[in-house]
Amino acid sequence: MVVGTRDDADVIVVGAGPTGASAAYHCASAGLDVLLLEKAQFPRDKVCGDGLTPRAVAELVRMGVPIREQDGWIRNRGLRVLGGGHRLELPWPELSSYPSFGLARARTSLDQLLAEHARGAGAKLQERTSVTGAVRDERTGRVVGVTARPVDAAGRRAGEDTVYRAPVVIEAGGVSARLATGLGLAKREDRPMGVAVRTYFRTPRHDDAWMESHLELWSGEPGRSDLMPGYGWIFALGDGTANVGLGAVSSTAAATKVDYKELFAAWMANAPAEWEFTPENQVAPVRGAALPMGFNRGPLYGNGLLLAGDAAGMVSPFNGEGIAYGLQAGRVAADAISQGLARGTAAGRERALATYQRRMKDDLGGYYTLGRVFVTLIEHPQVMRLCTRYGLPRPLLMKFVLKLLSDCYEPHGGDWVDRTIAGLSRIVPDA
Ligand SMILES: Cc1cc2nc3c(=O)[nH]c(=O)nc-3n(C[C@H](O)[C@H](O)[C@H](O)COP(=O)(O)OP(=O)(O)OC[C@H]3O[C@@H](n4cnc5c(N)ncnc54)[C@H](O)[C@@H]3O)c2cc1C
């Protein structure tokens, strides 16, 4: 039974991961009353690679998050790629739209930092509050709030359900998207889905200046089995440890039979010795999670509810990156909401809120469609083999690939590589 108080806000944000924190920060900065509900208590862990591309860095800069190294970050210069007997270092491109460095930071610390940043801007952050469902207007069906319950550190109920009301609600609850799912907004089965696992190791190379990726993940015996459509990563964290993991992608949401922990153990058995990834140096268990890709849930706006980040399947099918897109979605959602709430009429508000989906799809829809084609190609082990063997030694091709896969290209102008990717993303429809 729902009992309890009414806590009015202009906007309720469900989930204080990077997406929710960004939405809350930007809404609060625009002068809105924000209630940010988070079921966990910070600091909390999130299974992730902890790597931020220049695209994500640009979003942090927009939020005014301090990103100097003395603020607890480690910078990286680009990507070191290993595969097919090749090893090359690809610096992040020099562009006007993005910085030419990436960052890394463990999510236990990153997410707390971002949530505190949102709080600093005026958002009311309420931890240990698990959102259990939507409150809908009986007449119109519009989402006008949420029900939530206090929970303890283990996630167990710790009090009575409460209703919180607001004219707009943002679902930023991550891949489980409990609120959206409860409203019948199921994930699309025809969108790519990734699975990834990771752990942490102590390593003498904890301050390596490159994000390292290993393109050869063998499904069985190295050289004699199939190449998996994915990659392994080593992201140095500068604190004595590195985040080490691997992920693979499938063009549909159908479950695969791959045992990722076994795959990880096989990769570690062959990992370069200089990293010292020994059992004694492993400081965390291998944990895994799903990566929802290519806008696998929608609509992004309808009936008072906006979906953002993993809850909307915004992870890139090209590289498994989701933080940059969550931060972007939070910013664009906040803009649409602040414009909408200033309109004064319901029709005006809805027109402004509808721009959220349009802007996200205009920016990423074509690119994600290309990403889906990419996934269906690399699902063929022969294609993966050809790419690693013949693609890696070609510097010009790799420059193109780095910009394409990391979504770091000049959207307007730039060199021929930028213009080709931007042109392709524009002509390919969001489907
Ligand atoms: C192994 C792995 C490696 C990855 N590596 C990278 C990487 O290196 N770089 C990158 O950019 N991306 C990476 N990703 C993807 C990235 O982790 C996600 O895209 C990103 O976390 C999405 O942020 P989010 O805020 O949308 O969701 P989340 O980070 O999942 O945050 C959701 C928040 O909502 C809260 N919540 C959930 N349900 C409720 C509820 N009912 N009530 C209240 N609160 C709730 C959760 O506790 C959580 O704090 C990786 C993913 C995996 C699985």
The ligand as an SDF file (V2000), in Angstrom:
LIG
                    3D

 53 58  0  0  0  0  0  0  0  0999 V2000
   31.9570   -4.3570  -17.7400 C   0  0  0  0  0  0  0  0  0  0  0  0
   31.5290   -3.0200  -18.2920 C   0  0  0  0  0  0  0  0  0  0  0  0
   32.4950   -2.1260  -18.7130 C   0  0  0  0  0  0  0  0  0  0  0  0
   32.1390   -0.8650  -19.1660 C   0  0  0  0  0  0  0  0  0  0  0  0
   33.1230    0.0180  -19.4950 N   0  0  0  0  0  0  0  0  0  0  0  0
   32.8200    1.2810  -19.8460 C   0  0  0  0  0  0  0  0  0  0  0  0
   33.8360    2.2490  -20.0400 C   0  0  0  0  0  0  0  0  0  0  0  0
   35.0370    1.9790  -19.8530 O   0  0  0  0  0  0  0  0  0  0  0  0
   33.4770    3.5010  -20.4180 N   0  0  0  0  0  0  0  0  0  0  0  0
   32.1650    3.8400  -20.5990 C   0  0  0  0  0  0  0  0  0  0  0  0
   31.9040    4.9790  -20.9780 O   0  0  0  0  0  0  0  0  0  0  0  0
   31.1680    2.9460  -20.3850 N   0  0  0  0  0  0  0  0  0  0  0  0
   31.4630    1.6850  -19.9870 C   0  0  0  0  0  0  0  0  0  0  0  0
   30.4590    0.7950  -19.7240 N   0  0  0  0  0  0  0  0  0  0  0  0
   29.0610    1.2540  -19.8030 C   0  0  0  0  0  0  0  0  0  0  0  0
   28.7280    2.1180  -18.5920 C   0  0  0  0  0  0  0  0  0  0  0  0
   29.0330    1.4120  -17.4080 O   0  0  0  0  0  0  0  0  0  0  0  0
   27.2410    2.4990  -18.5850 C   0  0  0  0  0  0  0  0  0  0  0  0
   26.8680    2.8890  -19.8780 O   0  0  0  0  0  0  0  0  0  0  0  0
   26.9670    3.6460  -17.6070 C   0  0  0  0  0  0  0  0  0  0  0  0
   27.1790    3.2320  -16.2960 O   0  0  0  0  0  0  0  0  0  0  0  0
   25.5350    4.1720  -17.7680 C   0  0  0  0  0  0  0  0  0  0  0  0
   25.2670    5.1290  -16.7770 O   0  0  0  0  0  0  0  0  0  0  0  0
   23.7770    5.3050  -16.2070 P   0  0  0  0  0  0  0  0  0  0  0  0
   23.8660    6.4250  -15.2270 O   0  0  0  0  0  0  0  0  0  0  0  0
   22.8130    5.3900  -17.3240 O   0  0  0  0  0  0  0  0  0  0  0  0
   23.4670    3.9450  -15.4420 O   0  0  0  0  0  0  0  0  0  0  0  0
   24.1770    3.3580  -14.1420 P   0  0  0  0  0  0  0  0  0  0  0  0
   25.5880    3.7410  -14.1080 O   0  0  0  0  0  0  0  0  0  0  0  0
   23.8250    1.9150  -14.1000 O   0  0  0  0  0  0  0  0  0  0  0  0
   23.4600    4.1010  -12.9390 O   0  0  0  0  0  0  0  0  0  0  0  0
   22.1370    3.8080  -12.6040 C   0  0  0  0  0  0  0  0  0  0  0  0
   21.8990    4.2350  -11.1730 C   0  0  0  0  0  0  0  0  0  0  0  0
   20.5180    4.0770  -10.8660 O   0  0  0  0  0  0  0  0  0  0  0  0
   20.3750    3.4590   -9.6010 C   0  0  0  0  0  0  0  0  0  0  0  0
   19.0920    2.7630   -9.6200 N   0  0  0  0  0  0  0  0  0  0  0  0
   18.7580    1.6790  -10.3440 C   0  0  0  0  0  0  0  0  0  0  0  0
   17.4760    1.3360  -10.1180 N   0  0  0  0  0  0  0  0  0  0  0  0
   17.0080    2.2330   -9.2230 C   0  0  0  0  0  0  0  0  0  0  0  0
   15.7490    2.3910   -8.5820 C   0  0  0  0  0  0  0  0  0  0  0  0
   14.7330    1.5570   -8.8230 N   0  0  0  0  0  0  0  0  0  0  0  0
   15.6020    3.4100   -7.7160 N   0  0  0  0  0  0  0  0  0  0  0  0
   16.6170    4.2630   -7.4600 C   0  0  0  0  0  0  0  0  0  0  0  0
   17.8370    4.1420   -8.0240 N   0  0  0  0  0  0  0  0  0  0  0  0
   18.0180    3.1440   -8.9010 C   0  0  0  0  0  0  0  0  0  0  0  0
   21.5820    2.5290   -9.5070 C   0  0  0  0  0  0  0  0  0  0  0  0
   21.8970    2.1980   -8.1620 O   0  0  0  0  0  0  0  0  0  0  0  0
   22.6640    3.3850  -10.1560 C   0  0  0  0  0  0  0  0  0  0  0  0
   23.3030    4.2220   -9.2410 O   0  0  0  0  0  0  0  0  0  0  0  0
   30.7710   -0.4880  -19.2650 C   0  0  0  0  0  0  0  0  0  0  0  0
   29.7920   -1.3930  -18.8560 C   0  0  0  0  0  0  0  0  0  0  0  0
   30.1570   -2.6540  -18.3800 C   0  0  0  0  0  0  0  0  0  0  0  0
   29.0900   -3.6060  -17.9310 C   0  0  0  0  0  0  0  0  0  0  0  0
  1  2  1  0
  2  3  1  0
  2 52  2  0
  3  4  2  0
  4  5  1  0
  4 50  1  0
  5  6  2  0
  6  7  1  0
  6 13  1  0
  7  8  2  0
  7  9  1  0
  9 10  1  0
 10 11  2  0
 10 12  1  0
 12 13  2  0
 13 14  1  0
 14 15  1  0
 14 50  1  0
 15 16  1  0
 16 17  1  0
 16 18  1  0
 18 19  1  0
 18 20  1  0
 20 21  1  0
 20 22  1  0
 22 23  1  0
 23 24  1  0
 24 25  2  0
 24 26  1  0
 24 27  1  0
 27 28  1  0
 28 29  2  0
 28 30  1  0
 28 31  1  0
 31 32  1  0
 32 33  1  0
 33 34  1  0
 33 48  1  0
 34 35  1  0
 35 36  1  0
 35 46  1  0
 36 37  1  0
 36 45  1  0
 37 38  2  0
 38 39  1  0
 39 40  1  0
 39 45  2  0
 40 41  1  0
 40 42  2  0
 42 43  1  0
 43 44  2  0
 44 45  1  0
 46 47  1  0
 46 48  1  0
 48 49  1  0
 50 51  2  0
 51 52  1  0
 52 53  1  0
M  END
$$$$
